[in-house]
Amino acid sequence: MQTRCPHCGASLHRSGDQEPLTKCWMCTAPLEGVPVRTKVNNPTIMMRVPRDLGRRPGALRLDETASPTQTLILPQNAVIKIAVIQGARPGAEHELSRPLMTIGRLGGGADIEIEDPEVSRLHCSIEVRRDAILLQDLHSKNGTFIDDARVFASRIDESKPFRVGSTLLKINRIPI
């Protein structure tokens, strides 16, 4: 049997064969006239689960003909570069060698590393999908901004610079 102390709220346990408690073990207040409640056990509910629902789902497999980066394609008639406009190394350019690349802090392991302590290790990613260039924030602490508006994912216009930390970057498409 169990009850609570009306003074301090401590849980009081009593067995049926023991004499009733006269004072609280926690606050030592007298317990005369405290009602004793019996603990109610919740019943167990049994359900029959069909065999096919009992299995854990496995990993999805791609068809051998489908490529996971089928829509990520670098243009064949242009080179895409990311230029530093303002920051620690203005004028530095980084060429996109793959259709999906990450931008992050120097020493953080990103594809393109920037000398800026306000940039996260993996700050954002740049995706090239046929004609579109997409910018996606990778849950960075200080955010990714286009025109002073924080963005989480956006199609990026080549004429507009974007900011990571205190570094301003711009996409340049150079025809070959």
Buried (B, 14 or more C-beta within 10 A) or exposed (E): EEBEBEBEEEEBEBEEEEEEBEEBEEEEBEBEEBEEEEEEEEEEEEEEEEEEEEEEEEEEEEEEEEEEEEEBEBBEEEBBBBBBBEBBEEEBEBEBEEBBBBBBBBEBEBBBBBBBEBBBBBBBBBBBBEEEBBBBBBEBEBBBBBEEEEBEEBEBEEEEBBBBBBBBBBBEBEEE
